[in-house]
């Protein structure tokens, strides 16, 4: 009887009525949406009614899944990073110094322009405004370069709990939303290339970047998006920072064994790799399969993701890469947009327009991965146990590269300083028996979890639907202002007390000295 009761309670706690779920993902990066899509589909499969506002509607209808397409209001960012422009800006930055910091600042400036442009369109987009007329049980919102949709939720008086979803590690402005500490002495910022063990100069840089990017987001995005919202709806809105502090849960695309140990709260759940479980298996083209199977020493996979246009690489840089790769005994598959219909074969290098990346990483003939350090590729590589040579460019890529290096999953080298020697040395390290063994070990640790990351994400979404604000998961630190959080008022009182004690002691000592001096004068007179 007792067993039946326990089972009944378990079923109640692990099931939730069919809920009405809204997903707001107004970012144009395909890789971001790839991270969230399996969660949205799984929720629909479980019977929830899921409405998704994004730039990436489903190509085939999915039961219980309604798309509101944003296509057309902004250009989708695919192969949008031109390495020729990256090269020119690099030369100027090298002259100015502070190279990496300026690269990151320039990249983020583009993100603020993008956010404001999309926000100005969202506030007048009829399909979205119509969807916001309905009631929802929970709202999933991407936490990246915009808070515009939080303002729209407030305008339309949607009271459902909000869950923030990140395709990257925690961003500089994410921590305060849930009351999570981000002390820059040991918590590297998303744009850092350091691990939690930092030298003095690294801590100094980490602190500067932490402060800079929080200030940038505040004044380049939140303040300006609030103006856009208030002009459109002709009413005063709360500060978007205050609205952001009302999130109930944060799902972050990390796991500590890869991304490093960070302070966490019940309301911050690591679900790194949640896109892998339900990734539809894509066929490997026959000409690629043949190239793989005919390789005697294995194959190195080379891809810089969906955002970087690899074919825009300067010729001298491409010559460096080709010269280094041609010296390998392994074959190489290189995602290169300007290749032929069935690839372009030069020596041991096959350039192809498109690759089924996850399937290739799982292939027994693929033994290593040259990547840019995007988190989706990182999680796919560690899942497959394949060592990586990481060439980071911007965003979280330097941090991901440092994390992979720290756990023995791979090695990171600089694109700006890349030479044939550094590239070959890096490849030799990654292809060594020690690194390949280390990568397999890292994979086993990464997979060793209490539950699959996608199942974990679904559980926490349904838990928020069940309990909402009755079960707060945040820290009360998020409700403290800057002075209270940093104990500046307490420090001021302690300092004042010390000053008062010093003044009182000074007065007492002066009086004692006067008494002693007066007594000595009287003795002399006698």
N, C-alpha and C positions, 0 to 999 in steps of 0.2 A: 504493500500500500504506500509505504514511504517512497519507494522507487518511482511509483506512478506519479506521486505528487511532485517529485523533483523533476521528472520528465515534463510534466505539465507546465511548471514554472519556466523551464528552459525554453519550451516552445513559445510561451507568451513573450519572453524577453527577446527571442531571436526572430520574431516575426512581427510585421507591422502591417497595418491595413494599407490598401492601395492608396498611395498619396499622390497629390498633385505637385509636381516638381518643376521648377523653372531654372534653366541654366543660361547664364549671361556670359558670353565669351566674345567680347568685341575686339579681339586682337587678330591681326592679319597673318600671323606666323603659323604656318601649317604644322610645324613640329610641336607647337604649344597644344594645338587641338588634338594632335595624335595622342598626347599624354592623357587627355581628359575623356576622349571619345569612348574607350572601353567601359569606363565607369558609368557614363550616361546610358550606354546600351544595356549594361547589366541591370541597372535600375529598371529600365523598360522591360527587360526579360522577366524580372521578378513581379511584373504586374503594375508597376507605378506608371502614371501618366506623365511623361517627360516632354517638356517643351524646351527646345534648345534654340537660342538666338546666337548665330555665329556666321562666319564667312565660309563655313565648310559643311553645307547640307549633305545629307546622305544621298548617294547616287541611286540606291534602291530603297524602297520604303521599308521601314522597320516598325513592327507592331508596337503600339503605345508610345511612339516617338514622333513628335511633331517638330519640323524644322521651320524656323523663321530666318530666311537667308538675308545676310547683310551684303551679299555680293553686289558690287556696283557703287557702293558709297565710298569705298577706298580700294586701292590696288593691293592685291594679295602679295605678300612678300615671299617670293620664291626665286632663288638665284638672284637676289637683289643686291648682294654685296659685291661690288666691282673691285677686284684686287689691284687694278691700276690706280684707282683713286686712293686706296689704302696705302699704296706705295708712295704716292706723292705726299700725302699727309705725314707719312712716317719720316720723310726727309726733313720737312719743316720742324717736326716735333723733336727730331734728333738734335737739331740746331738749338732748340729752346731748352732742351733737357726735360726732366719729368715725363719721359716718353709714355710710359704705361698709363699714368694718371690722366694725361691729356687725351690719349686714345679712348679711354673709357668715357671721359666727359663728353667728347665729340659724339660717340655712339649714343649716349643717353640723351643728348640734345635732340638727335633725330627722333628718339622715342617720344619726347615731349611734344614735338611738332605733330607727330602722328596721332598722339592721344587727343590733342585739342581739335584736330581736323575731324577725327571720327566722332568725338563728343558733339561737335556742332551739327553733325548729320543725324546722330542718334536722337537728339531732342526733338527732331522734326520727322522722324521715320514712322509713318502710320502703322505698319504691321507690328512694330515693337510697342508703340503706345497703346494699340488695341489689346495686345497680350497682357499688358500691365493693368488692364481693367478687371482681371479675374483674381480669384483668391488662390493662394498657394500654401502648401504645408512647409516647404523649405525652398530656399533659393541658393543655387551654387553660382559663385562669381569668381572669375579669374582674378587673382591678385598679381598685377604686373605693373603696367605703366599708366593706369587710369583708375579713377574712382567715380567717373561720371555716372555709371549705372547705379551706384549707391544713392546718388542724388535723385535719380529717376524713381527708385523704389520709395524714397521718402515722399516725393511729390505725389505719387499715386497711392500713398498711405498703405503700402504693403507691409504687414506686421510679421510676416513669416520670418523664422530664424534664418540667418545668412551664414553660409559656409564658404570660406575662402579656399581656393584651390590654386596651388602653385606648380608649374611645370619645372621650376628651377629650385635651387636651395632657397632658404628664407632670404627675402630681399631686405635691404636696409630699413625700409619703412613698414615691414610686416610685424616686427617684434612687438611694438607698442600696442598693436591692435588686440593682442591677446594677453599682454602683461608679461612678456617673456624677456629676460635679461639678455642684452647683447654687448656685454662689456668688451670693448675692443682690445683689451689686454690679452684675451685668450679666445675670443670669438671672431674669426676672420670674416670680413664683409664678403658679400657675394662677388665683388669685383677684385678681391684679393688674390694673390698667387702664393699665399702663405698657409701653412697649417696652423693649428692652435698653439704650437710652440714657436714663438716669434722672438727675434732679436729686438734690441731697443729701436733700431731704425725701422724694422718691420712694424712694431707696435705704433711708432710715430706715424708712419704712412697709413696704417690701418685705421687709426683714430681720425686722421685728416679725411680719409675717404668716407668713413662712417658719417662724420658731420656734414661733409660737402653734399653727399647724395641725399641725405635726409632733407637738408635745406633746399636742394634742387627740386626734389619731388614736391615739397611743400609749396614753394613759390612759383615754380615753372608749370606745375600741373594742378594741384588741388585748388589753389586760389583762383587760377584762371578758369578752371572747369566750373567752379561755383558761379563765377560771373556769367558764363555761357548759360547755365541752368536758370539763373535768376532773371536774365534778360528774356529768355524764352517763356518762362512761366509767370513772369511779372509778380514775383513774390520773393520774400526773404527766406533763404534756406539756412539751416544749421551749417556750421563748419563741416566740410567733408571729412576732416580728421576725426571729428566727434562721431560722425556716422560710421566711419571705419572702425571705431573702437567698440562697435556693437556686434561684431561677428561672434558667432557661437562656437566655431570650430575652424581650424586650419588644417587642410590636407596638403602635405608637402612631399614633393617627388624626390625624396632622399631616403637613405638608410645608413645608419651610423657606421657600419662596417666598411662602406665605400666613402661616404662624405664626411666622416669624422664625428666624434662625440660632441654634442652640443647640449646646453640646458634645454629641457623640454617641460611641458605642462600636459595635463590630461587633454587640453584643447588643442594641442599640436601633435598630429599623428603622422608618422613617417610611412609613406606608401610608395616608396621608390620602386619602380619597375611594374607599377599596376597596369601599364599598357601592354605588357608582354603576354599575359595569360590568354587574353581573347584576341590577340593579333591574328587576323585571318592569314592562313598559310598561302604565300604567293608562289607561283611556279618559277623555277629558275629556268631562264631561256636555254634552249638546247645548245646553242653555241657556247654559252658560258659553262654549262654542265660539262661539255666536251673538253673545254679548256682546263677545267678543274681536274677532271679524271685523268687527263693525260700528263698532269704535272708529277714529276718524279720526287721533288723535294717540298711539295706543298705550295700554297698560294698565300700571298699577302694581299689583303683587301685594303683599298685606299679610297676614302670618301671624306670630303669636308662638308657633308650635310646638304640640306635643301636650300639654305639661305645664301651660301657663298657660291658665286659663279666661278667655279674652278678654271674654266676656259679663259677667264679674263686675266689670268696670272701673267706677269711680265715675262718676256721670252727668256731673259737671263736667269730668272728664278726657275722657270720650267726646265731649262737646260741643266741646272744644278740637280733638280729632282730626277730627271731622266737619266743623267749620268750616274747618279748614286744607285737608282733602282736597277739599272742595267748590269751593275756589278754583283747583284744577288744571284744565288743559284736557284732561288725560288722564283716562281712566276708572280706577276702582279696584275690584279684587276683594279683599274682606276676609273672611278666615276668622273667622267669628263664630258661636258654637255655637247661639245662640237665634234663628237666622234661619228662614225658611220652607223648605218642602220643596224648592222650586226657587229659593231665594234670596230676598232682600228688597232691592228696588231703590229707592234714594232718590237722586234726582238722578244724579250720575255714579258713585255708590257702590253696588256689589252685594255685600251680605253673604251669605255661604254657610256652611253647616254644616261642610263638608269640602271639601278641595281636593287634586287630584293634583299636589302641589307641584313635583316634579322635572319632570314633563311640561309644566307651565305655565311654568316658568322657561326651558325649551327653546323655548317658543313664540315665534315671531318678533314677535308683537304685544306681548308682555310686555317692557317696557324698563327696569324697575327693581323692587326688592324691599325692602319695609319688614319688618324681621325683629328678633328678640330677640338674635341673636348665638350661637345654638346651632351647634355645629360641623358637624352634618349639613347644615343649611340653608346655612351658609357655603360648604361645599365644593360643594354643588349650584349655588349662585349663581356661584362663581368658575369652575366647569366650564362654565356657560352664558355666562359673560362679562357678567353683568348687575350693574350697580352697586347698592349697598345703603345704606339708611338703617337704622342699627342702634340699637335702644333696649334696652341690656342691663339685666338685673335682678340676677342672682346667678351663683355658680359661675364657670365659665370665660368667661362672656359678656362681661364688661368687657375681659378680655384679648383675646378674639377681635375685639371692636370696635376696640380700639387697633391690633391687627395689620392689620385691613382698612383703617383710616384711613392707616396708615403706607405701604401699598403702592398707595394710590390706588384701592382697590376700593370704598370707600364712606366714610361719615361716621357717627360715633357721637354721639348726644345723650342727655342724662339723662332718664329717665322721671320722677323726682321733681321736676325743675325744668322739665319740658316745658311750654311755652306755645305758643299759636298761632304766634307769631313764630319761636320756635326750630324748631318743626316745619316751618313753611313755608320758612324759610331752609335747613334741612337738605335738604328735598326739592328746592329749586331747585338746590342744589349737586350733588346726586346725579343730577338729570335734565339737567344741563348737558352740552353736547357734549364738553367736556374730560373729565368724569368717565366718560362712557360709553365714550370712546376708551381711557381709562386702564384701565377694567375689562376691556375686550377684550384689552389688552396683558397685564394680570395673568393672564388666563385662559390665554393662549398660553404664558407662562412656567411656570405651574402644571402644564400638561399635558406640558411638555417633560421627559420622564423616560426613563431607560434601559429601563424596563418598566412595564406597567400596575400600579397599586398592588395590585390583587387578585392578580394573577399573582405579584407580589413577595412578598405575604403567604403564598401557597401554597408558593412555593419555600422560604422560610425555615422554615416548619413542617416540610416534608419534610426539609430539611437537618438540623434538630434530631433528627428520627426516625432519620436515617441515622447520625449521629455522636454524638449525646448529649453526655456529659461528656468524650468524647475530643477534642472541639473546643471548649474553653471560650471563651465570647464576652464574659464579664464582665471588669471591671477588678479587680485584687486590692485596690483601695481598699475594696471592700465587706467585706473581711475584717479591716480595721483598726478598732480601737475609736476612740472620740471623741478621746482624748488623742493616739493615734498619728496619726490622720488629720489633725488640726489642728497637728501638730508641737509640741504643748505640752510634751512631754518634752524635745525638742530645744531649744525656747526656754528651758526651765527650766535646762538644762545650760549653754547659752550665757550666760544671765543670771548663773548661779552663777559661771561662769568670769570674767565681767566684774567681778563683785563681788570675787572672789578677787584678780584682777589689781589692782583699785583698792586693796584692803587691803594687798597686798604693796608696791605703789608707795608707799602712804602710809607704811608702816613704813620702807621704804628712804629715802624723803625725810626722814622724821623723824630717822633715824640720821645722814644726811648733814648735816642742819641742826645736830644736836647736836655732830657732829665739828667743823663750821665754828665753831659758837659756842664750843666748848671751846678750839679753836686761837686764836680771837680773845682769849679771856680770858688765855691763857698769854702772848700777845704783850704785853698790857697790863701784866702782872706784871713782865715783863722790862724 
